[in-house]
Amino acid sequence: MASDVVALGGCGLLAIQVLGPTRLWRDGTEIGLGPAGRRAVLGLLVLAAGRPVPRSRIVDALWGEHAPASATNVIQTHVKHLRRLLEPGRRAHAPSAMLPSVGAGYALRLPDGVVDLDRFHQLLDAATRAERHDDPRGVAARLADALDMWHGPPFADVPALNGHPTVRSLLDERRAALARYADVMLGLERAERILPLLREETAAHPLDEAAHARLIRAYHAGGRRAEALAAYDVARRHLADELGVGPGPDLVAAYLSVLDEAPAAPVDPPPAGTAAAPPVNQLPAEVAGFTGRTAELSTLDSWSAGGGTAVRIGIICGTAGVGKTALGVQWANRAADRFPDGRLYVDLRGYDPRRPVPAGAALGHLLESLGVPAADVPVDLDRRAARYRAETAGRRLLILLDNAAAIDQVRPLLPGTGTATLLITSRDSLGGLVALHGARRLMLDLLPEPEALALLRSLVGTRVDREPAAAAALARQCARLPLALRVAAELAAFRPSEPLSGLVRELADRQRRLRLLDPGGDVRAAVRVVFSWSYRQLPPRAARLFRCLGMHPGPTFDVDAAAALADVARDDAARNLELLARKHLVRAAGSGRYVMHDLLRAYAAELATDDDPGAALDRLFDHLLGTAAAAMDRLHPAERAHRPAVARGPAFADGDCARRWLDAQLPGLVATAAAALEHGRPRYPADLAATLYRHLEGGRYTDAEALHGYALEAARGRDDPARHGVALTNVGAVHRLLGRYELAEAHLCEAVAVLERCGDRLAAARARSNLGIVLERLGRDEDAAAHQRAALAAYRRAGDRYGEASTLVNLGNANTRPGHLDEAHEQLSRAATLFRETGAAVGEAMALSNLGNVCTNLGRHDEAAGHLAAARDVFRTAGHRYGEAIALSNLGRVHGIRGEHARAVGDLNDAIRILRSIGHRYGEASALNHLGDVLTATGHTADAVARYAAALSIATATGDRDEQERAHAGIARARRAPAGGVR
């Protein structure tokens, strides 16, 4: 202790140890502290860190409720002896400087460094300072010294302090310091130095997964692979025996790193000679007749030509209608070869007064565009942004963010360092991006007059040259804005016999009237004048349709939606939409759909105040809900009674037409659900989500999450418990499909409670059946079976054969394990029969797919292959990608057992691709384990371990016990199997 003592004037050199047995030294000689009670008093005073400790608290700590009458005298005696030990030179009756009386108690006042606990905290602070200075060796040295201060548990010889809260927190501090030290030493590649500490830590805390993970990494870093694998087996066994759980993500990640296999390659690469998929290009079509902007295009060229790895951020800013988007798209297309990894596009709708696109939603769209499965898109905004930065790193991408409103909408969408280029269009200058992120800004001004005239000439022809003065006046009246020029040019082209000068005079009159009302000279005022000029020329029916379109909440619309908004016949709407498109008041977006510029949308909405917007939206909502119901009736007729009772639209000719309509409309349907919430129409999102449930379940999980979320928001807090419970069930089902089992369980438990309180037994049965699936995935088989049996009884009492069949599928699935296979076969066979009798082809295919799995386990492989092939074909025809993938996965397993290894690998890789693309985590883990089995059988053991490792990683993240156990068993089997063979 000589190096740890502190000079105290006339009192000599003093040191106190509490991190271990309680000890005192003066001048290098240990001084006995006396009985345990005295050491306890000293310990309480040390823990108070200079603050007064009342005698009553000391009494409670030493004796609790059994304090003797002499307790106060005993404490005073202990304090008197401690004062003599601490201050041997103090005169009798002189006040104590180190242990003074304070009120009805005492305080310990020692200089810094006397108590080892103080020095421990000082060393932790020093380590933190070294960390801030990026000095890992300094961090390691300070933490090593801090840990050396410990000689056992704090106050190891004072039983009265064992359970003291501060003592427990000190133990936590030491464990945290040890974890920091281990991480730093691993980073410095000095793993051998920390192995004794980590072995001691895991022995003392056998259920601490983080400590076991560090021990595994340390063994691995030291080249002791066998010991690392053994340490994982020990930790896994402890968790199973003591808690009944499997290893968590950190422990599994450490284990996978030891296997020296990459779990991120679950699918075989395409065969040699297969053409690579072209890079994604989401850019909208170029504006026809784009003219001028030569200098601006050159500026954009120069921005992207620089070297280095910094992300290039460009901002095209300017007033509304000046052509920012047109310029960005034009440049992006001509510079396509600079972005071999793709060109992404998001319209942020920053100036939409109703619902700009939130940064989180934009990130979700971008991540999916970059190939991230829906299940892997984080829920939290910060984590979503971090994943986006990781996905864009090192990729030569162009990301065009159109119509950004403010920096807060854009900042989360900035890629990390790398080779990506971000191009933003905005009416705002976004100065924060320039100042803080080095963005370059291009202020897009009005078109120069020669370019404005060139644009007019490209649109109306030689009349511009015949009337140059009138053409120049018309360009000025349109404020030389491309959007206004296009609208005016269309009107001029529509009146070919009228001189341009006549149009100029007519427009001048309207501008004069507008200036009297708005003398500010805003160029957007000129655009409104041009719009109004063109609008006045519309026939009444077209004008009314234009006004109504301003109310449409979706990004695009079709003829039927327009007809519903305006309450006109479809042919009438189609004719007037064509007229509006010719006049550049709407724009065709392909596949019979149209889009409106946000300025035109705002202008149309201004005009629509007398058209009863509420009634128009109600007509639109009714049309979309009725058409969606008709599409679902065509695709899933047997489930009609389980969907909301709404007025159906006209029947679809066939399933393909119904499916195409649903897929084309889905973004607009989600947008209308949000709009219905804002306009106080909660039943629409609730009924729409319930209507579309089966379609969304087939693999459209991102839209499902949004739409069911709106339905839940609409139902929650309103006096409609039935819709509330159904929305909770649907949200829980989506979380289940995405492998978020804890969230799924929470929503489904609440759904059961809500629906049973309101007496909706069938809806409660559906919630219970979904909850049973989740609990079975989590390894809680008895609870899962109880919920499924309760659901089955409810459906049978009600005579609901479809619901009975659905629950039998879930029960059969849960019973697909040794000892229950015959029961599972009976349940699934009955389910298939019920589905067939009720005309539910997709339900029958689901039953057959699971029945094929049971037949495989029973050794009836030909029967299994027949069921699975039939299920695959039905799912494929119905566009049910999730079902198709599960059937392919099970079929691949059968092929592998039969020795048809090439067919097995092909089916399983196809299944994995589909499951990854739609984000179905459980199915992906199961298919990966099947593929590992096939690869092990063919001697490709390293490839097999990689697939098992990927399955284990997924199953650990979702909490799926069955697939975790399969992966562990597969890894062990593959490591024992001889390598070699030909697949």
ABEGO torsion letter per residue (X at the ends): XAAABBBBEAAEBBBBBABEBBBBBBGGBBBBAEBAAAAAAAAAAAAAGGBBBBAAAAAAAAAEAABBAAAAAAAAAAAAAAAAAABAABBBGBBBAABBBBEABBBBBBBBGABAAAAAAAAAAAAAAAAAAGBAAAAAAAAAAAAAABAEBBGAABAAAAABAAAAAAAAAAAAAAAAAAAAAAAAGBAAAAAAAAAAAAAABAABAAAAAAAAAAAAAAGBAAAAAAAAAAAAAAAAAAAGBBBBAAAAAAAAAAAGBBAABABBBBBBGBBBBBBBBABBBBBBGBBEGAAAAAAAAAAAABBEABBBBBBBBEBBGAGAAAAAAAAAAAAAAABAAEBBBBBAGAABAABBBBAAAAAAAAAAAAGBBAAABBABAAAAAAAAAAAABGBBBBBBBBGBABAAAAAAABBBBEABBBBBBBABAGAAAAAAAGBBBBBBBBBBAAAAAAAAAAAAEAAAAABAAAAAAAAAAAGGBAAAAAAAAAAAAABAABBAAAAAAAAAAAAAAAAAABAAGBAAAAAAAAAAAAAAABBAAAAAAAAAAAABABABBBAAAAAAAAGBBAAAAAAAAAAAAAAGABBBAEGGBBBBBAAAAAAAAAAAAAAGAAAAAAAAAAAAAAAAAAAAAAABAAAAAABBBBBBBBBBABAAAAAAAAAAAAAAAAAAAAAAAAAGBAAAAAAAAAAAAAAAAAGBAAAAAAAAAAAAAAABGBBBAAAAAAAAAAAAAAAAAAGBAAAAAAAAAAAAAAAAAAGBAAAAAAAAAAAAAAAAAAGBAAAAAAAAAAAAAAAAAAGBAAAAAAAAAAAAAAABBBGAAAAAAAAAAAAAAAAAAAGBAAAAAAAAAAAAAAAAAAGBAAAAAAAAAAAAAAAAAAGBAAAAAAAAAAAAAAAAAAGBAAAAAAAAAAAAAAAAAAGBAAAAAAAAAAAAAAAAAAGBAAAAAAAAAAAAAAAAAAGBAAAAAAAAAAAAAAAABBBEEBX
